[in-house]
Amino acid sequence: MAEKKYDWAAIAKNPKFVELHHKKTAFLFGWWIFSCVYYFLLPLGAAYTPGIFKVKIIGVINFGYMFALSQFFVSWGIALYYSHVANKDFDRLTRELIDELHL
């Protein structure tokens, strides 16, 4: 079976592809920055503001434990939000690009 040859340079210059690439890059870079800052707040906060991280919330559970646990929920939330945006915007732009290029 013959393999299809695509003009990747033409696809890369297509306005729909440029829009898709820009939206994905902006989305992912922004959330990457947020994730890194949120992740490093735990060790930095524990090192430079230990008093806040020792505040008791419930019994022996303190703010530091709650903050560390919250990182799991934040990462799951970001993953769910990415899935929502990808299904709504990125997939739509990809379909439009494929339809325009007749692939």
ABEGO torsion letter per residue (X at the ends): XBBBBBBAAAAAABAAAAAAAAAAAAAAAAAAAAAAAAAAAAAAAAAABAAAAABBABEABBAAAAAAAAAAAAAAAAAAAAAAAAAAAAAAAAAAAAAAAGX
